[in-house]
Amino acid sequence: MDGRAEGLAALRLHGVRTRLTAAAAAAARDPKGIILVAVSKTQTAEAVATLARLGQRDFGENYLQEALPKIEALGDLDLIWHFIGQLQSNKIRTFLPIQYPHPLINLNPRLQSIFPNRLI
């Protein structure tokens, strides 16, 4: 990513963090207790690495086939990956070995009954 694009990414990330801090203050919450998850679907590993250089650590993916190459390519970075959205039942065997720190969101109820400790 060139310097201009990285500068734009830094400006946008700063804007999001500023709005998050203002929203937390309006809700009488500590912004340190809020996790900003940058949704990285359709973004390249290079774009994710750029945000990581700017201090962003949490990234969300909702397409397993897009997430796996990014997770592998960026494995040397200290990133936290979140899977968001629905996971198709035919992808569950691929998903289970991945160590996501947080449960899934909006998962198929049938899968939730099969894997109750991994899902919400």
C-alpha positions as CSV (number, residue, x, y, z in Angstrom):
1,M,0.0,0.0,0.0
2,D,1.4,3.4,-0.9
3,G,1.9,6.2,1.5
4,R,-1.2,8.1,0.3
5,A,-3.4,5.1,0.8
6,E,-1.9,4.4,4.2
7,G,-2.5,8.0,5.2
8,L,-6.1,7.8,4.2
9,A,-6.5,4.5,6.2
10,A,-5.0,6.3,9.2
11,L,-7.3,9.2,8.8
12,R,-10.4,6.9,8.6
13,L,-9.3,4.8,11.5
14,H,-8.8,7.9,13.6
15,G,-12.2,9.1,12.7
16,V,-13.9,5.8,13.7
17,R,-12.0,5.8,17.0
18,T,-13.0,9.4,17.7
19,R,-16.7,8.6,17.0
20,L,-16.4,5.5,19.2
21,T,-15.0,7.5,22.1
22,A,-17.7,10.1,21.7
23,A,-20.4,7.4,21.7
24,A,-18.9,5.8,24.7
25,A,-18.9,9.1,26.6
26,A,-22.5,9.8,25.6
27,A,-23.4,6.4,27.0
28,A,-21.3,6.9,30.2
29,R,-19.1,3.9,29.2
30,D,-15.3,3.6,29.3
31,P,-14.1,3.4,25.7
32,K,-11.3,1.0,26.8
33,G,-14.0,-1.6,27.5
34,I,-15.2,-1.5,23.8
35,I,-13.5,-3.6,21.2
36,L,-13.4,-2.1,17.7
37,V,-13.6,-4.9,15.2
38,A,-12.6,-3.8,11.7
39,V,-14.6,-5.9,9.2
40,S,-12.0,-7.0,6.7
41,K,-14.2,-9.0,4.3
42,T,-13.3,-8.3,0.6
43,Q,-10.1,-6.5,1.8
44,T,-6.6,-7.7,1.0
45,A,-4.1,-9.1,3.5
46,E,-2.0,-6.0,2.7
47,A,-4.9,-3.7,3.7
48,V,-5.3,-5.6,6.9
49,A,-1.6,-5.4,7.6
50,T,-1.7,-1.6,7.0
51,L,-4.4,-1.2,9.7
52,A,-2.4,-3.5,12.0
53,R,0.6,-1.2,11.6
54,L,-1.7,1.6,12.7
55,G,-2.6,-0.3,15.9
56,Q,-5.8,-2.1,14.9
57,R,-5.7,-5.7,16.3
58,D,-9.3,-7.0,16.0
59,F,-10.6,-8.0,12.5
60,G,-13.8,-9.6,11.5
61,E,-14.5,-11.9,8.6
62,N,-17.7,-13.6,7.5
63,Y,-16.5,-15.6,4.6
64,L,-14.4,-18.5,5.8
65,Q,-12.8,-19.0,2.3
66,E,-11.6,-15.4,2.4
67,A,-10.5,-15.5,6.0
68,L,-8.2,-18.5,5.9
69,P,-5.6,-17.1,3.4
70,K,-5.5,-13.8,5.4
71,I,-5.1,-15.6,8.7
72,E,-2.2,-17.6,7.2
73,A,-0.6,-14.7,5.4
74,L,-0.7,-12.5,8.5
75,G,0.1,-15.2,11.1
76,D,3.2,-13.4,12.2
77,L,1.2,-10.3,13.4
78,D,-0.5,-10.1,16.7
79,L,-4.1,-10.1,15.4
80,I,-7.3,-11.2,16.9
81,W,-9.8,-12.7,14.3
82,H,-13.5,-12.7,14.8
83,F,-15.9,-14.7,12.7
84,I,-19.1,-12.8,12.1
85,G,-22.4,-13.8,10.5
86,Q,-23.7,-17.2,9.6
87,L,-21.5,-20.2,9.1
88,Q,-22.7,-22.8,6.6
89,S,-22.9,-26.3,8.0
90,N,-20.6,-27.6,5.3
91,K,-17.8,-25.3,6.5
92,I,-17.9,-26.2,10.2
93,R,-15.1,-28.8,9.9
94,T,-12.8,-26.2,8.4
95,F,-13.8,-23.7,11.0
96,L,-13.4,-25.7,14.2
97,P,-9.6,-25.9,14.3
98,I,-9.3,-22.1,14.0
99,Q,-9.0,-20.5,17.4
100,Y,-11.3,-17.5,17.4
101,P,-11.3,-15.8,20.8
102,H,-15.0,-14.9,20.7
103,P,-18.1,-16.9,19.9
104,L,-19.9,-16.7,16.6
105,I,-22.8,-14.3,16.0
106,N,-26.1,-15.2,14.4
107,L,-25.2,-18.8,13.8
108,N,-27.6,-21.4,12.4
109,P,-29.6,-22.7,15.5
110,R,-29.0,-26.3,14.4
111,L,-25.2,-25.8,14.6
112,Q,-25.6,-24.1,17.9
113,S,-27.2,-27.2,19.4
114,I,-24.3,-29.3,18.1
115,F,-21.5,-27.0,19.3
116,P,-23.0,-25.1,22.3
117,N,-19.6,-24.2,23.9
118,R,-18.3,-22.4,20.8
119,L,-21.3,-20.5,19.7
120,I,-23.9,-18.0,20.9
